[in-house]
Amino acid sequence: MKRSLFVTSILLTLIIGCKDTNQYFIEKLNSPTGNSILVAAHRGYWRTAPENSLQAIKNSIDIGVDIVEIDIQKTKDNQFILMHDETLDRTTNGSGMVKDYTLDSLKQLYLKDAAGTLTKHKIPTLEEAMLLAKGKILVNLDKSENYIAGIYKLLQETGTVQQAIFKGLKPVSKVQEKYGLVLDSIVYMPIVNIETNHIPEYINEFEKGINPVAYEVIYQTENSPVIGYIDIIKKNEDHVWVNTLWASLCAGHDDDKAVDAPDEAWGWVIQNGATILQTDRPRLLLKYLRKKGLHR
């Protein structure tokens, strides 16, 4: 049975006051199967609170989501905050580039909800987000690949290193060259898509180099050659992460389709090897999986 750094050390990271949560994560991450599906909420549960807000993370925790995905940007004074866009215009009452503002300035702004309505919620720091998530939920740090060293230090300070999942597109040799020994201490998820060169070799080199817990797999069509390589990942006892956010990420078997035909959407993705689904409809997906006996 595969034993990654993530699996073997998460108990030590989360041990205080959360035994049930620890056991749940350990069991599911240690032995990924088609009978136990993990749910990742995209930008938090943004249908109930502004995306990438602390409330969106809390709401994800409250409904039983396994992983919350958040996006990282860096401020002018080198602080990490949660925001998908490089600009402030779409999600706040500010404007301009995030990198041109200090954290103090950004903390004066307010977040907008999905309808564009201004709310009382403020832009969170990554530190605030990780402290909220500590011992409660795993965190996928999107848009963080250029900041791994700095974020790793923050995760050490908050005691949340093993709750964080990084990801990227580069082959393992490039990843090792760039991040060095830090890779031995973090959870890193390679991405596989149609542009990945020599996919079997790419996967094999990662297995020998860092033995990942999971691979994110992206396929645009049902006849994509990428789908054929999922079996290699599963034979290595790794999770297969599939995004059902929109059609081009999962051959049309997306969240919108799942509203009326969940078996044809999420069911199809699971039948084709997915063991982690990232979704914009976490409550609906959890209800579907629990009805099928695929989530507890």
N, C-alpha and C positions, 0 to 999 in steps of 0.2 A: 504493500500500500504506500502510495506517495506521501512523503512527509516533508513539507516545505517549511521554510523559516516562519512563514506566516502562521501556519497551522500549529507548529510546535511552541511558539512563543506567545500566541494571543492570550492564553490563559494567564500568563504572568502579567500581561498588560492590563487585562480587564478584571482581575481577580477580586478586587474589593467591592463587595456589595452587589455582584451581578452574576452569581453562579449559573443561573438558568440561561442567561444570555450567552455566557462563555460556552457552555456545553452545546448550545444550539449552533453557534458559529463553528465550533470545532468539528462537530459531526458533519455538518454540511460542506465545509471547505475541505475536510480531510478525505472525503470519499464522494465526489460529485457523481450523481446518477440522474437518470431521467425521471426518477420517482421523488426527487427533492429539488425543487426549483427556487432559486433566490430571486428576489425582486429588488431592482434598483430604481429609485425615483429620480427622474431627470430634473435637475435644478431644484430639487426638493419638491414637495407637494404644492406646486405653484398654482394649482386651481383654487387653493384655499388661502393663499398668502402670496406676497410678491416673490418671484423667483429669486433663488439664492439669498433668501432672508432667513434669519434665525427662526422665525415662526414657521416657515416652509419646512425647515429641518425638523423642528419639534413635531409638526403635524405628521411628517413621515414616520417619526418614531412612534407616535401615538397610535397609528393604524397598523403597525407591525411590519413596516418595510425593513428589509435586511441591509440595504446599501442606499445611501443618499449620494447623488452626484452633485458636485458643486464646481463652479468655475473660479479660477484664480487670476487676479490682475495685481500689478505692483504699482504702488504710489510713487510720487516724486521723492518722498523721503524713505523709500525702500521698505514700505510696510505692505503686507499681503492682505488683500481684501477679497470679498466675494462679489464677482460681477462677470457676466458672460461677455459683454461687449467691451471693446477697448475705449469706447466713448460712453458718456453719461446720459446722453439725450433720450434714449428709448426707455430706460428703466428708472430714471430719477428726475427730479425737478432741476437738475443741473445741466450743463452742456460742456462740450469739449472732451479732451482726452484724459482718461484716468491718470496717466503718467505725469500730467502737468499739475496735479493737485497733491497737496500734502494730506495726510490722514485727518488732521484736525479740520481742514477745509471740507473734506468729503463727509465728515461726521455731522456737518451742518445741513446736509441734504436729506431728502426723504425719498423712499422708494415708491414706484408706481406698481399697481397690480396688473394682471393680464389684460384688463380692459383699458389700461392707461390712466386709471384714476389714482390720484395721489393718496398715499396712506400715511399712517403714523410711524411706519417702520423705517429704521435707519440702515445704512450700509454696514454689514458686519465685517469684522476682521476675521482672518482665518483662525487666529487664536480663539476668538469668541466662539466660532463655529465648532472647533475641535473640542473645546471644553464642554460645550453643550452636548456633543455627540459621545463624549468619553464614557465608555462602558455600556453604551446603548445601541450603537449602530455603526456599521462600516461606512467609510467615506471615500468615494472616488473623486480624486482631485484632477479635474479636467483643466486643460490649458496651463498645466504646471510644469511641463517638461523642461522648460528653460530655467526653472527656479528650484530644481530638486535639492541642491545643496543647502540653500537658505531655508527651504520649507522643512527639510529633514531636521535642521537645528531647532526650529519651532516645535516640531512634533516631539522631539526629545524633551524639550522644556515642559510640554503639556502632558507628557506621558501617553501619547497617542500614536506612536510610530506604527504599531501593528494594526491600527484601525484604518490606516490610510492606504489607498491603492493608487499608484502612479501608472501611466501608460504612455506608449509611443510607437512610432512606425519604423524606427531605425533597426538595423540588424544588431545582433548581440555584441559583435565586435566594436561597433561604434558606440553603443550604450556603455559598455565597459570602459572604453577609452575616455568617454566624457565624464562618467560619474565614479569610476574607480571603486574604492572600498565601500562607498555609501550603498552600492547595490547589494552588498552582503547583509544589509540591515533593513532594507525597505521591501515593500511588495510592489513588484513591477509587472505590468500586464502588456505583453506585445500585441500589436494590432495586425491582423491579416486581412488584406483586401485584394482586389484584382490587380493592383499595382505592385504588390509585394513580389519581389524577384525570387524565383526558385523556392516556392513555398515549403516543400518538404525539407529542404536543407535549412531554410530559415527557422523552421520549428525545431529541427534536430539540434541546431547550434544553440538555440535558447535552452533546450532541455539539458544539454551538456554544460552550458555556461552558468545559468542561474536557476534552472528548474522552476519555471513559473507556476503559480497557482491557477492562472486562467489566461486565455487568449480572447481578445475582442475580434469577432469575425463579422465582416461586412460583405454582403452580396446583393447585387442589384436585381438579378433575375433568377428564376428557378433553375435555369440551366447553367448558372455561373460555375466555372471550375472550382471556385473557392469552396463551395459546399462539399465537394468531393474530398477535401482535405480535413474536414471536421473529424472524420474517423481517426486520423493520426493523433489529433489533440486528445480525443477521448481515450485512445489506447494508452496514452501517457498519464491517464487519470487526472486530467486537468479540466477545469471548468471551461465551457464555451459561452462567452458573453455575446449576446445579440441585441442590437438596438431595434426596438419596434416603434420608434418615434415617428418615422415617416417611411413612405413606400420604398424609396431608393436604398434604404439601409437593410431591408429584409425581404426583398423580392415581392413587395406589395402586400405582405402579411403584417400590416401595421396596426397601431392602436385604433385608428379611425375605423378600419375594417372590423376590428374586434368588438366594437360597440354593438353591431348587429350580428356578427358571425365570429364569435371568439374561437371556435374550433378551427375555422378556416384561417384565422390569423395567428393568435398565440399558440393554438394547438398544433398548427402546421410547423411553426418554428421549433417547438419543443420536440415534435416527432423527427425533425431533422437535426437534432443534436444539442439544442440550446439548453443550458442548465442555469444561466443567469439571463434575465430579460430586463433591459432598461426601458422604462415606460413613462409616458406622460399621463397615464391613467392608473396610478398605483392601487387605488382602492378597488377599482373594477377588476384589475388583474389578480389581486389577492383573493377577491371573492371567487373568481373563476378557478384559480389554483386550489383553493380550499375545498371547493365543491368536487374537484377531481381527485382530492386526496394527495395533492402535490405540494402542499405548504401547510405548515402548522402554525 
